[in-house]
Amino acid sequence: MELRWLLLVLVVATLLHMGLCLVFSSGGTFKLIWGYSIPVDVPAPMGINYVHNFQFQYPLIDNSSQVSYVQQGARRQRRSFTRKQLYSVIEHLLDESGLDRSCLLRSVCESSAAPFVHSGLIGELFQTLLTPYDPEEDSDYSAAWRAGHGG
């Protein structure tokens, strides 16, 4: 059953990439739910997990007149959100939690010293986020990365 859904998703993604759309005569909803769970260490016999879910829900097209095409030029715009801005947002969240930026700098240093290998998609995402865009740049994050990378 899962293989059929995977094939359907691949076909839809391919058609959308080619600029074509599937029309479902009976309508419906495409729903994607992604989440993670972190166990919290508490004394036995209790068990606590911190769970966070992300849910995406899109109505499926049931009328071909609902399809509109985006200009190709609009898709090719470079994103303006930089890694430095991301670090700034993370620093702000850490400040609100009572921590400071040294936690983020230490994470950058440790991920450089011991990269997330064989950790799957989440490991790759963390490795990308914790690697400065240009490690040769003169910034605290680049210095932390070089310190971890050098041992």
C-alpha positions in Angstrom: 0.0 0.0 0.0 2.8 2.4 0.9 4.5 1.7 -2.5 1.4 2.9 -4.4 1.3 6.1 -2.4 5.0 6.7 -3.0 4.6 6.1 -6.8 1.6 8.5 -6.8 3.6 11.2 -5.1 6.5 10.7 -7.5 4.2 10.9 -10.5 2.5 14.1 -9.2 5.9 15.7 -8.5 7.2 14.8 -11.9 4.1 16.2 -13.6 4.2 19.4 -11.6 7.9 19.8 -12.4 7.0 19.4 -16.1 4.3 22.1 -15.8 1.4 19.5 -16.0 -1.2 18.9 -13.4 -3.4 16.0 -12.4 -7.1 16.7 -12.0 -9.0 14.5 -9.5 -12.6 14.5 -10.5 -13.8 13.6 -7.0 -11.7 16.2 -5.3 -9.9 15.3 -2.1 -7.1 16.5 0.1 -3.3 15.9 0.0 -2.1 15.8 3.6 1.5 15.4 4.8 2.3 15.0 8.5 5.8 15.1 9.7 6.9 15.0 13.3 9.4 14.0 15.9 9.4 12.7 19.5 12.0 13.3 22.2 11.9 11.1 25.3 12.2 13.0 28.6 14.2 11.3 31.3 11.9 10.9 34.4 11.9 8.3 37.2 10.1 5.0 36.5 7.2 4.1 36.2 6.4 7.4 34.4 7.3 8.1 30.8 7.2 11.5 29.1 7.8 12.3 25.5 8.0 15.8 23.9 6.2 15.5 20.5 6.1 18.1 17.8 4.2 17.6 14.6 4.1 19.6 11.4 1.0 19.3 9.2 0.6 20.4 5.6 -2.8 20.1 3.9 -3.6 21.0 0.3 -6.9 20.6 -1.5 -6.5 18.5 -4.7 -7.6 20.1 -8.0 -11.0 19.0 -9.2 -11.4 21.5 -12.1 -8.8 22.2 -14.7 -9.8 25.9 -14.8 -8.3 26.2 -11.2 -4.8 25.6 -12.6 -2.7 28.7 -13.1 0.9 28.8 -14.2 3.7 30.8 -12.6 6.1 32.6 -14.8 9.5 31.0 -15.0 11.3 34.1 -14.1 9.5 34.3 -10.7 10.8 30.9 -9.7 14.5 31.8 -10.3 14.8 34.5 -7.6 17.6 34.0 -5.2 16.5 33.6 -1.6 17.4 36.6 0.6 17.4 34.8 3.9 21.1 34.2 4.8 22.8 31.9 7.2 23.8 34.9 9.3 20.1 35.9 9.6 19.3 32.3 10.6 22.0 32.4 13.4 20.5 35.7 14.5 17.0 34.1 14.9 18.5 31.1 16.7 20.4 33.5 19.1 17.1 35.3 19.8 15.4 32.1 20.6 18.3 31.0 22.9 18.1 34.4 24.6 14.4 33.9 25.3 15.2 30.5 26.8 17.8 32.0 29.2 20.8 30.8 27.2 23.3 32.8 25.2 25.0 32.5 21.8 27.8 30.5 23.2 25.5 27.4 23.0 25.2 28.0 19.3 28.9 28.6 18.8 29.7 25.4 20.8 27.2 23.5 18.6 28.9 24.8 15.4 32.3 23.8 16.9 31.2 20.3 17.9 29.4 19.6 14.6 32.7 20.5 12.8 34.7 18.3 15.1 32.3 15.3 14.8 30.1 15.6 11.7 26.7 14.0 11.6 27.6 11.0 9.4 25.0 8.3 8.8 22.4 10.3 10.6 19.9 10.5 7.8 18.0 13.5 6.7 17.8 15.2 10.1 21.5 14.8 10.6 22.2 16.3 7.1 19.9 19.3 7.9 21.7 19.9 11.2 25.1 19.6 9.6 24.1 22.1 6.9 22.6 24.6 9.5 25.7 24.3 11.8 28.2 24.8 9.0 28.9 28.5 8.2 28.2 29.4 4.6 31.8 30.5 4.1 34.1 28.9 6.8 36.9 31.2 5.7 34.9 34.3 6.5 36.0 36.4 9.5 33.1 35.8 12.0 32.6 34.1 15.3 30.8 31.2 13.7 33.5 30.6 11.1 36.1 30.8 13.9 34.1 28.2 15.9 33.9 26.0 12.9 37.6 26.2 12.2 38.4 25.5 15.9 36.3 22.3 15.8 37.6 21.3 12.3 41.2 21.7 13.5 40.7 19.5 16.5 
